Amino acid sequence: MTRDQFVQQLAMMLRDLPRGTAANLNECMVAYWSGSEVVFAFLCERGTDAIEEEFDIDDYVWEDWQPTFEKWISSPSFSNRPEVLAWLSDAPPHEAGE
């Protein structure tokens, strides 16, 4: 599986789920659909399970994370994240064609 294939499959799944739903990629990473793209984020190290920092999957070596992502694709896990829903509700509307 390539990085692009993974992101495409993940996007397809997340678009079909309710707003504010995140893919639980592992114990320290999640991803959610922003309305126009998949957003990847690290969870807080303090054990609060809060989203701490977004990251671009291109910034990391795909090969390092590939086994984790492929494992997730074979058995996906999702959760409702109220903070994501709040962020998406506060975001300006996405304009078609932009």
N, CA and C atoms as a LAMMPS dump frame, in Angstrom:
ITEM: TIMESTEP
0
ITEM: NUMBER OF ATOMS
294
ITEM: BOX BOUNDS ff ff ff
-5.0000000000000000e+02 5.0000000000000000e+02
-5.0000000000000000e+02 5.0000000000000000e+02
-5.0000000000000000e+02 5.0000000000000000e+02
ITEM: ATOMS id mol type element x y z
1 1 1 N 0.843 -1.176 0
2 1 2 C 0 0 0
3 1 3 C 0.891 1.243 0
4 2 1 N 0.516 2.201 -0.811
5 2 2 C 1.265 3.457 -0.851
6 2 3 C 0.624 4.46 0.114
7 3 1 N 1.337 5.533 0.376
8 3 2 C 0.812 6.598 1.229
9 3 3 C -0.473 7.159 0.632
10 4 1 N -0.471 7.422 -0.668
11 4 2 C -1.655 7.98 -1.321
12 4 3 C -2.848 7.037 -1.238
13 5 1 N -2.611 5.741 -1.411
14 5 2 C -3.698 4.766 -1.307
15 5 3 C -4.285 4.763 0.102
16 6 1 N -3.407 4.82 1.1
17 6 2 C -3.873 4.846 2.482
18 6 3 C -4.736 6.08 2.739
19 7 1 N -4.246 7.238 2.348
20 7 2 C -4.98 8.484 2.584
21 7 3 C -6.314 8.457 1.837
22 8 1 N -6.34 7.934 0.625
23 8 2 C -7.591 7.851 -0.14
24 8 3 C -8.6 6.939 0.553
25 9 1 N -8.149 5.777 1.027
26 9 2 C -9.056 4.856 1.72
27 9 3 C -9.566 5.471 3.019
28 10 1 N -8.67 6.092 3.752
29 10 2 C -9.049 6.732 5.006
30 10 3 C -10.056 7.851 4.753
31 11 1 N -9.808 8.672 3.753
32 11 2 C -10.727 9.761 3.415
33 11 3 C -12.109 9.219 3.062
34 12 1 N -12.153 8.152 2.29
35 12 2 C -13.428 7.566 1.892
36 12 3 C -14.215 7.106 3.129
37 13 1 N -13.529 6.495 4.085
38 13 2 C -14.203 6.037 5.302
39 13 3 C -14.694 7.214 6.137
40 14 1 N -13.825 8.188 6.354
41 14 2 C -14.171 9.309 7.226
42 14 3 C -15.291 10.167 6.653
43 15 1 N -15.345 10.324 5.342
44 15 2 C -16.411 11.128 4.72
45 15 3 C -17.786 10.523 4.962
46 16 1 N -17.84 9.204 5.131
47 16 2 C -19.119 8.525 5.324
48 16 3 C -19.583 8.505 6.781
49 17 1 N -18.752 8.99 7.694
50 17 2 C -19.076 8.964 9.118
51 17 3 C -19.544 10.342 9.578
52 18 1 N -20.216 10.409 10.735
53 18 2 C -20.675 11.713 11.236
54 18 3 C -19.515 12.679 11.481
55 19 1 N -19.796 13.969 11.32
56 19 2 C -18.781 15.002 11.609
57 19 3 C -18.278 14.83 13.034
58 20 1 N -16.988 15.052 13.222
59 20 2 C -16.389 14.927 14.541
60 20 3 C -15.868 13.54 14.84
61 21 1 N -16.037 12.611 13.899
62 21 2 C -15.521 11.259 14.086
63 21 3 C -14.062 11.221 13.671
64 22 1 N -13.254 10.554 14.484
65 22 2 C -11.828 10.43 14.188
66 22 3 C -11.455 8.965 14.046
67 23 1 N -10.49 8.721 13.196
68 23 2 C -9.905 7.388 13.061
69 23 3 C -8.825 7.269 14.126
70 24 1 N -8.92 6.261 14.962
71 24 2 C -7.927 6.019 16.01
72 24 3 C -6.809 5.181 15.408
73 25 1 N -5.815 5.841 14.834
74 25 2 C -4.763 5.146 14.085
75 25 3 C -3.867 4.307 14.983
76 26 1 N -3.582 4.795 16.164
77 26 2 C -2.893 4.033 17.209
78 26 3 C -3.091 4.787 18.512
79 27 1 N -2.349 4.435 19.555
80 27 2 C -2.566 5.054 20.867
81 27 3 C -2.144 6.525 20.929
82 28 1 N -1.423 7.004 19.924
83 28 2 C -0.96 8.401 19.979
84 28 3 C -1.296 9.205 18.726
85 29 1 N -2.044 8.634 17.774
86 29 2 C -2.373 9.34 16.532
87 29 3 C -3.823 9.114 16.135
88 30 1 N -4.439 10.186 15.64
89 30 2 C -5.784 10.106 15.08
90 30 3 C -5.801 10.855 13.755
91 31 1 N -6.881 10.693 13.024
92 31 2 C -7.098 11.451 11.79
93 31 3 C -8.589 11.739 11.7
94 32 1 N -8.929 12.892 11.123
95 32 2 C -10.337 13.234 10.934
96 32 3 C -10.51 13.952 9.602
97 33 1 N -11.766 14.017 9.145
98 33 2 C -12.092 14.665 7.88
99 33 3 C -12.469 16.112 8.168
100 34 1 N -11.775 17.052 7.553
101 34 2 C -12.004 18.485 7.789
102 34 3 C -13.151 19.044 6.95
103 35 1 N -13.653 18.259 6.046
104 35 2 C -14.641 18.738 5.083
105 35 3 C -14.043 18.844 3.7
106 36 1 N -12.692 18.848 3.648
107 36 2 C -12.015 18.912 2.355
108 36 3 C -10.779 18.022 2.279
109 37 1 N -10.284 17.567 3.446
110 37 2 C -9.092 16.72 3.455
111 37 3 C -8.975 15.979 4.777
112 38 1 N -8.122 14.961 4.779
113 38 2 C -7.815 14.232 6.008
114 38 3 C -6.788 15.037 6.791
115 39 1 N -7.067 15.212 8.081
116 39 2 C -6.142 15.903 8.981
117 39 3 C -5.598 14.871 9.958
118 40 1 N -4.283 14.787 10.061
119 40 2 C -3.622 13.873 10.988
120 40 3 C -3.206 14.651 12.227
121 41 1 N -3.309 14.009 13.405
122 41 2 C -2.956 14.711 14.643
123 41 3 C -2.414 13.737 15.681
124 42 1 N -1.503 14.261 16.493
125 42 2 C -0.985 13.518 17.638
126 42 3 C -1.878 13.786 18.837
127 43 1 N -1.987 12.788 19.711
128 43 2 C -2.713 12.962 20.959
129 43 3 C -1.759 13.444 22.042
130 44 1 N -2.314 14.087 23.032
131 44 2 C -1.556 14.639 24.148
132 44 3 C -0.847 13.523 24.914
133 45 1 N 0.398 13.748 25.257
134 45 2 C 1.178 12.758 25.998
135 45 3 C 0.792 12.69 27.468
136 46 1 N 0.042 13.649 27.958
137 46 2 C -0.294 13.694 29.378
138 46 3 C -1.443 12.758 29.743
139 47 1 N -1.856 11.933 28.812
140 47 2 C -2.892 10.957 29.102
141 47 3 C -4.306 11.505 29.083
142 48 1 N -4.498 12.705 28.571
143 48 2 C -5.838 13.283 28.531
144 48 3 C -6.622 12.837 27.307
145 49 1 N -5.95 12.225 26.349
146 49 2 C -6.553 11.773 25.098
147 49 3 C -7 12.945 24.223
148 50 1 N -6.574 14.153 24.568
149 50 2 C -6.907 15.332 23.774
150 50 3 C -5.958 15.436 22.584
151 51 1 N -6.447 16.035 21.521
152 51 2 C -5.59 16.264 20.358
153 51 3 C -4.617 17.383 20.695
154 52 1 N -3.334 17.117 20.461
155 52 2 C -2.308 18.082 20.828
156 52 3 C -1.77 18.855 19.634
157 53 1 N -1.468 18.147 18.546
158 53 2 C -0.776 18.808 17.438
159 53 3 C -1.102 18.114 16.124
160 54 1 N -1.473 18.895 15.129
161 54 2 C -1.687 18.347 13.79
162 54 3 C -0.346 18.163 13.105
163 55 1 N -0.294 17.206 12.195
164 55 2 C 0.932 17.01 11.42
165 55 3 C 0.578 16.609 10.003
166 56 1 N 1.502 16.844 9.113
167 56 2 C 1.357 16.474 7.71
168 56 3 C 2.061 15.143 7.519
169 57 1 N 1.353 14.181 7.007
170 57 2 C 1.94 12.855 6.828
171 57 3 C 3.167 12.903 5.915
172 58 1 N 3.263 13.922 5.051
173 58 2 C 4.439 14.058 4.192
174 58 3 C 5.687 14.425 4.985
175 59 1 N 5.504 15 6.177
176 59 2 C 6.641 15.414 6.991
177 59 3 C 7.333 14.222 7.647
178 60 1 N 6.735 13.105 7.619
179 60 2 C 7.275 11.916 8.269
180 60 3 C 7.596 10.868 7.222
181 61 1 N 8.518 10.045 7.536
182 61 2 C 8.899 8.988 6.606
183 61 3 C 7.771 7.962 6.569
184 62 1 N 7.141 7.843 5.399
185 62 2 C 6.009 6.932 5.235
186 62 3 C 6.382 5.523 5.668
187 63 1 N 7.571 5.108 5.33
188 63 2 C 7.988 3.744 5.648
189 63 3 C 7.975 3.48 7.153
190 64 1 N 8.244 4.492 7.969
191 64 2 C 8.236 4.306 9.425
192 64 3 C 6.834 4.027 9.957
193 65 1 N 5.823 4.64 9.381
194 65 2 C 4.452 4.507 9.863
195 65 3 C 3.633 3.495 9.067
196 66 1 N 4.133 3.058 7.935
197 66 2 C 3.354 2.188 7.053
198 66 3 C 2.796 0.951 7.757
199 67 1 N 3.589 0.2 8.533
200 67 2 C 3.009 -0.979 9.194
201 67 3 C 1.842 -0.629 10.128
202 68 1 N 1.957 0.47 10.838
203 68 2 C 0.881 0.905 11.735
204 68 3 C -0.376 1.23 10.947
205 69 1 N -0.223 1.974 9.86
206 69 2 C -1.375 2.366 9.059
207 69 3 C -2.015 1.171 8.361
208 70 1 N -1.21 0.251 7.864
209 70 2 C -1.765 -0.943 7.216
210 70 3 C -2.504 -1.814 8.227
211 71 1 N -1.986 -1.895 9.439
212 71 2 C -2.671 -2.657 10.493
213 71 3 C -4.026 -2.017 10.785
214 72 1 N -4.056 -0.688 10.837
215 72 2 C -5.307 0.003 11.108
216 72 3 C -6.323 -0.246 9.989
217 73 1 N -5.893 -0.176 8.736
218 73 2 C -6.8 -0.4 7.595
219 73 3 C -7.444 -1.778 7.685
220 74 1 N -6.702 -2.763 8.16
221 74 2 C -7.248 -4.125 8.248
222 74 3 C -8.26 -4.263 9.387
223 75 1 N -8.211 -3.354 10.358
224 75 2 C -9.147 -3.386 11.479
225 75 3 C -9.382 -1.955 11.983
226 76 1 N -10.152 -1.159 11.233
227 76 2 C -10.317 0.256 11.579
228 76 3 C -11.052 0.474 12.902
229 77 1 N -10.653 1.533 13.579
230 77 2 C -11.263 1.93 14.842
231 77 3 C -11.543 3.431 14.782
232 78 1 N -12.735 3.821 15.234
233 78 2 C -13.144 5.22 15.187
234 78 3 C -13.685 5.645 16.546
235 79 1 N -13.68 6.942 16.783
236 79 2 C -14.296 7.48 17.993
237 79 3 C -14.863 8.861 17.691
238 80 1 N -15.872 9.226 18.463
239 80 2 C -16.454 10.557 18.356
240 80 3 C -15.591 11.487 19.198
241 81 1 N -15.155 12.594 18.614
242 81 2 C -14.289 13.553 19.32
243 81 3 C -14.982 14.91 19.347
244 82 1 N -15.553 15.257 20.506
245 82 2 C -16.263 16.538 20.607
246 82 3 C -15.406 17.746 20.228
247 83 1 N -14.096 17.716 20.53
248 83 2 C -13.259 18.87 20.185
249 83 3 C -13.145 19.031 18.678
250 84 1 N -13.121 17.93 17.94
251 84 2 C -13.067 18.009 16.475
252 84 3 C -14.378 18.595 15.948
253 85 1 N -15.491 18.124 16.468
254 85 2 C -16.786 18.656 16.045
255 85 3 C -16.873 20.157 16.332
256 86 1 N -16.374 20.59 17.484
257 86 2 C -16.388 22.02 17.82
258 86 3 C -15.525 22.813 16.847
259 87 1 N -14.34 22.305 16.526
260 87 2 C -13.464 22.996 15.574
261 87 3 C -14.136 23.11 14.215
262 88 1 N -14.73 22.004 13.763
263 88 2 C -15.372 22.011 12.452
264 88 3 C -16.577 22.945 12.43
265 89 1 N -17.289 23.037 13.536
266 89 2 C -18.451 23.925 13.614
267 89 3 C -18.04 25.389 13.599
268 90 1 N -16.854 25.694 14.138
269 90 2 C -16.355 27.073 14.174
270 90 3 C -15.672 27.491 12.882
271 91 1 N -15.332 26.527 12.038
272 91 2 C -14.593 26.826 10.806
273 91 3 C -15.501 27.539 9.808
274 92 1 N -14.937 28.444 9.016
275 92 2 C -15.747 29.076 7.969
276 92 3 C -16.175 28.03 6.946
277 93 1 N -17.298 28.241 6.281
278 93 2 C -17.753 27.248 5.299
279 93 3 C -16.763 27.1 4.152
280 94 1 N -16.641 25.872 3.689
281 94 2 C -15.769 25.579 2.546
282 94 3 C -16.473 26.037 1.28
283 95 1 N -15.812 26.833 0.492
284 95 2 C -16.38 27.322 -0.76
285 95 3 C -16.079 26.334 -1.877
286 96 1 N -17.088 25.956 -2.612
287 96 2 C -16.901 25.041 -3.736
288 96 3 C -15.955 25.664 -4.749
289 97 1 N -15.062 24.86 -5.256
290 97 2 C -14.133 25.323 -6.274
291 97 3 C -12.858 25.928 -5.73
292 98 1 N -12.735 26.005 -4.425
293 98 2 C -11.494 26.554 -3.846
294 98 3 C -10.542 25.452 -3.502
